[in-house]
């Protein structure tokens, strides 16, 4: 059985942050946090009804340019403290800073060798921190065609090779079905190829990044493929509801429960 979560950054946006997280919990889901209001963290941590599925594991800097590495890890350390306060053991990681529109604003080394040596060293350093703090990082692949132009690692193989080379159970792959469908398609096969290293799955439909059932992706089939490969980890709804938020939540529940 999957562990289901909902991204508080995309759903129930009419509610204040703390109420939104509580509403997600009341609906029976863990909450995934892109960001948060610092003054709400103590209340979230103290509320036994709230479970945090995952939080963003970085803030600024870059994993793919030597000049951005130390800034990147300053954000990593800060978010590890937040994860500890919330009792959260899953953190999503990406190659570096994105602005409020999701645009890539971090540097990437011009030479491919420099880029890949830098990201490999960062992956190893993340794995060491994850072991120290008893957490798991999941490295996310993002599409460059509609949402994150210039993202340095747009292919699932990019993430797979990084995770395989670091070879730590503390560094896994975050497979976002929406991003994968847009960037390269053949999502069922991508799931099969990466099953042994999957740490988190995000879902939204294409086009529009709405809930399952609103677009071209056969989500009942995707759910079955995940079951077939033995995946029992988190599946997170990271979608902007097409109309009614609660209807979107129930559509997600129906497919993945």
C-alpha positions as CSV (number, residue, x, y, z in Angstrom):
1,X,0.0,0.0,0.0
2,X,1.2,3.5,-0.9
3,X,1.7,6.3,1.7
4,X,-0.3,9.2,0.3
5,X,0.6,12.9,0.7
6,X,-0.6,16.2,-0.7
7,X,1.5,19.2,-1.5
8,X,0.5,22.2,0.6
9,X,2.1,24.4,-2.1
10,X,-0.5,23.5,-4.7
11,X,-3.8,22.5,-3.0
12,X,-6.2,24.5,-0.8
13,X,-4.5,27.8,-1.6
14,X,-7.5,29.7,-0.3
15,X,-6.6,28.7,3.2
16,X,-3.9,30.2,5.4
17,X,-0.8,28.0,5.6
18,X,-1.5,26.4,9.0
19,X,-5.1,25.8,8.3
20,X,-4.2,24.2,4.9
21,X,-1.8,21.8,6.6
22,X,-4.5,20.9,9.1
23,X,-7.1,20.4,6.4
24,X,-4.7,18.0,4.5
25,X,-4.3,16.0,7.7
26,X,-8.1,16.0,8.4
27,X,-8.6,14.5,4.9
28,X,-6.3,11.7,5.9
29,X,-3.1,12.6,4.1
30,X,0.4,13.6,5.1
31,X,1.5,17.1,4.0
32,X,4.4,17.8,1.7
33,X,5.9,21.3,2.1
34,X,7.6,23.3,-0.6
35,X,8.0,26.1,1.9
36,X,6.5,27.1,5.2
37,X,5.8,29.9,7.7
38,X,8.4,29.7,10.4
39,X,5.9,30.8,13.1
40,X,3.7,27.8,12.3
41,X,6.3,25.1,12.7
42,X,5.9,24.7,16.5
43,X,2.2,24.3,16.2
44,X,2.6,21.7,13.4
45,X,5.1,19.8,15.3
46,X,2.9,19.8,18.4
47,X,-0.2,18.6,16.5
48,X,-0.3,14.8,16.7
49,X,-2.9,14.7,13.9
50,X,-0.4,16.2,11.4
51,X,2.1,14.1,9.5
52,X,4.7,15.7,7.3
53,X,5.5,13.4,4.3
54,X,8.4,15.4,2.9
55,X,9.9,18.9,2.8
56,X,12.2,20.7,0.4
57,X,15.7,19.9,1.3
58,X,17.5,22.9,-0.1
59,X,17.1,26.7,-0.5
60,X,19.7,28.4,-2.7
61,X,23.0,27.7,-4.3
62,X,23.9,25.1,-6.8
63,X,24.8,21.4,-6.9
64,X,26.1,21.8,-10.5
65,X,28.6,24.7,-10.2
66,X,31.5,24.7,-7.8
67,X,30.9,28.4,-6.8
68,X,27.4,27.5,-5.6
69,X,28.1,24.5,-3.5
70,X,28.7,26.1,-0.1
71,X,25.5,28.2,-0.4
72,X,23.6,25.1,-1.4
73,X,24.8,23.3,1.8
74,X,24.0,26.2,4.0
75,X,20.4,25.8,2.9
76,X,20.6,22.0,3.3
77,X,21.7,22.4,6.9
78,X,19.0,24.9,7.7
79,X,16.3,22.6,6.3
80,X,17.6,19.7,8.2
81,X,16.9,21.6,11.3
82,X,13.3,22.2,10.1
83,X,12.9,18.5,9.3
84,X,14.1,17.6,12.8
85,X,11.5,19.9,14.3
86,X,8.7,18.4,12.3
87,X,9.8,14.8,12.7
88,X,10.2,14.5,8.9
89,X,12.6,11.9,7.5
90,X,12.1,12.6,3.7
91,X,13.6,15.6,1.9
92,X,13.3,16.4,-1.7
93,X,16.4,17.8,-3.4
94,X,17.1,19.5,-6.7
95,X,20.1,20.9,-8.5
96,X,19.7,24.4,-7.0
97,X,17.8,27.6,-6.6
98,X,14.5,28.1,-8.4
99,X,12.6,31.4,-8.2
100,X,8.9,31.9,-7.2
101,X,7.9,31.0,-10.8
102,X,9.9,27.8,-10.8
103,X,12.6,29.3,-13.1
104,X,16.1,28.1,-12.8
105,X,18.2,30.9,-11.3
106,X,21.3,28.8,-10.2
107,X,24.5,28.5,-12.1
108,X,25.5,25.3,-13.9
109,X,29.1,24.6,-14.9
110,X,29.6,25.0,-18.6
111,X,31.8,22.0,-19.0
112,X,29.9,18.7,-18.6
113,X,32.7,17.0,-16.7
114,X,32.8,19.9,-14.1
115,X,29.0,19.7,-13.8
116,X,28.9,16.0,-13.2
117,X,32.0,15.9,-10.8
118,X,30.4,18.7,-8.8
119,X,27.0,17.0,-8.5
120,X,28.5,13.7,-7.7
121,X,30.5,15.2,-4.8
122,X,27.4,17.0,-3.6
123,X,25.5,13.7,-3.7
124,X,28.1,12.0,-1.6
125,X,28.0,14.9,0.9
126,X,24.2,14.7,1.0
127,X,24.4,11.0,1.7
128,X,26.8,11.6,4.6
129,X,24.5,14.2,6.1
130,X,21.5,12.0,5.6
131,X,23.2,9.2,7.6
132,X,24.1,11.6,10.4
133,X,20.6,13.0,10.7
134,X,18.7,9.8,9.9
135,X,16.9,11.2,6.8
136,X,16.6,10.2,3.2
137,X,17.0,12.6,0.2
138,X,15.2,12.0,-3.0
139,X,16.7,13.7,-6.1
140,X,14.1,15.3,-8.3
141,X,14.0,15.4,-12.1
142,X,12.2,18.3,-13.6
143,X,11.0,19.0,-17.2
144,X,12.6,21.8,-19.3
145,X,9.8,22.1,-21.8
146,X,7.0,23.8,-19.9
147,X,8.0,24.5,-16.3
148,X,11.7,24.7,-15.6
149,X,13.7,25.8,-18.7
150,X,17.4,25.2,-18.3
151,X,17.1,22.6,-15.5
152,X,20.4,20.8,-15.6
153,X,19.1,17.3,-15.0
154,X,15.9,16.8,-17.0
155,X,16.1,13.1,-17.7
156,X,15.3,10.2,-15.4
157,X,18.6,8.7,-16.4
158,X,20.4,11.8,-15.0
159,X,19.0,11.1,-11.6
160,X,19.4,7.3,-11.9
161,X,23.1,7.5,-12.7
162,X,23.7,10.0,-9.8
163,X,22.0,7.7,-7.3
164,X,23.7,4.6,-8.6
165,X,27.1,6.2,-8.5
166,X,26.7,7.6,-4.9
167,X,25.4,4.2,-4.0
168,X,23.8,5.1,-0.7
169,X,20.4,4.0,0.6
170,X,20.1,7.6,1.9
171,X,20.0,9.1,-1.6
172,X,17.2,8.0,-3.8
173,X,15.3,9.2,-6.9
174,X,12.1,11.3,-6.9
175,X,10.1,10.4,-10.0
176,X,7.6,13.1,-10.8
177,X,5.2,11.5,-13.4
178,X,4.1,14.9,-14.7
179,X,7.7,16.0,-15.4
180,X,8.7,12.7,-16.8
181,X,5.7,12.5,-19.2
182,X,6.4,16.0,-20.6
183,X,10.2,15.5,-20.9
184,X,10.5,12.0,-22.3
185,X,7.3,9.9,-22.0
186,X,7.3,6.1,-21.6
187,X,6.6,6.6,-17.9
188,X,5.7,2.9,-17.2
189,X,9.1,1.8,-18.4
190,X,10.9,4.5,-16.5
191,X,9.2,3.3,-13.3
192,X,10.3,-0.3,-14.0
193,X,13.9,0.9,-14.7
194,X,14.2,2.9,-11.5
195,X,12.1,0.7,-9.1
196,X,15.1,-0.2,-6.9
197,X,16.0,3.4,-6.2
198,X,12.6,5.1,-6.0
199,X,12.3,7.2,-2.9
200,X,9.2,9.3,-3.7
201,X,6.7,9.7,-6.5
202,X,4.9,12.9,-7.4
203,X,1.7,12.9,-9.6
204,X,-0.2,15.5,-11.7
205,X,-1.8,15.1,-15.1
206,X,-0.7,16.4,-18.5
207,X,-1.5,19.0,-19.7
208,X,-2.3,21.6,-17.0
209,X,-0.7,20.0,-14.0
210,X,-4.1,19.2,-12.6
211,X,-5.2,16.1,-10.6
212,X,-5.2,12.6,-12.1
213,X,-8.1,12.0,-14.5
214,X,-8.0,15.5,-16.1
215,X,-5.5,14.7,-18.9
216,X,-3.7,12.2,-21.0
217,X,-1.9,10.1,-18.3
218,X,-3.5,6.7,-17.5
219,X,-3.1,7.0,-13.8
220,X,-4.9,3.7,-12.8
221,X,-2.2,2.0,-15.0
222,X,0.6,4.0,-13.4
223,X,-0.7,3.0,-10.0
224,X,-0.7,-0.6,-11.0
225,X,2.8,-0.5,-12.4
226,X,4.0,1.0,-9.1
227,X,2.3,-2.0,-7.3
228,X,3.8,-4.4,-9.8
229,X,7.3,-3.3,-9.1
230,X,6.7,-3.5,-5.3
231,X,6.8,0.2,-4.6
232,X,5.2,1.0,-1.2
233,X,6.6,4.4,-0.5
234,X,5.1,7.9,-0.7
235,X,3.0,9.0,-3.6
236,X,2.4,12.8,-3.4
237,X,-0.3,14.8,-5.2
238,X,1.7,17.8,-6.5
239,X,-1.1,19.2,-8.7
240,X,-3.1,22.4,-9.1
241,X,-6.8,21.4,-8.9
242,X,-8.7,22.0,-12.1
243,X,-11.8,23.2,-10.3
244,X,-12.7,22.0,-6.8
245,X,-9.8,21.2,-4.4
246,X,-11.7,18.5,-2.5
247,X,-12.8,16.8,-5.7
248,X,-9.1,16.8,-6.8
249,X,-8.1,15.2,-3.5
250,X,-10.8,12.5,-3.8
251,X,-9.7,11.8,-7.4
252,X,-6.2,11.3,-6.2
253,X,-7.4,9.0,-3.3
254,X,-9.5,6.9,-5.7
255,X,-6.6,6.1,-8.0
256,X,-3.9,5.4,-5.4
257,X,-5.8,3.9,-2.4
